[in-house]
Amino acid sequence: MAVKVVGPVGPDEEEAEAAARALERVQAYLVRHPDGEGRLDLDDAEGAVTMPRVAFELLARVLAHLASGQSVSIVPVDVELTTQQAADLLNVSRPYLIGLLEAGEIQYRKVGTKRRVLAGSLVEYKRRDDLHRREVADELSVLTQEMGLD
């Protein structure tokens, strides 16, 4: 199956409300069925679709973001991205991303003269960066309290 990387999909207000209603039902289903596969009933002649639990959990995450008005992108971790696609997913400029690549922060490979970034490497960088940001924010909060500036 060919994989096409597309840009983020963002909801309008009506779609965000529909996502919120759907999220409630998906979360309730996950609570009622803590193990195994689930069923998703579609209104068509073919009836219900059975999906693995991980698909329901992913659906809940997507719906949660859409319900809060955020855009969503889904990219398989083994897809290779162009530097522009990778920069777009990190919401940084392409030159900044290239600096990260050359500094060894994100793994990449060269195909001729072009760089290709494995999506999984990009996700791992974002996870590390988010963790570092949280640690710094926590340290700053502690310092603020110690100095009585809160």
Secondary structure as UniProt FT lines:
FT   HELIX           13..32
FT   STRAND          38..41
FT   TURN            45..46
FT   STRAND          48..51
FT   HELIX           53..67
FT   TURN            68..69
FT   TURN            77..78
FT   STRAND          80..81
FT   HELIX           83..90
FT   HELIX           94..102
FT   TURN            103..104
FT   STRAND          108..111
FT   TURN            112..113
FT   STRAND          114..118
FT   HELIX           119..146
FT   TURN            147..148
//
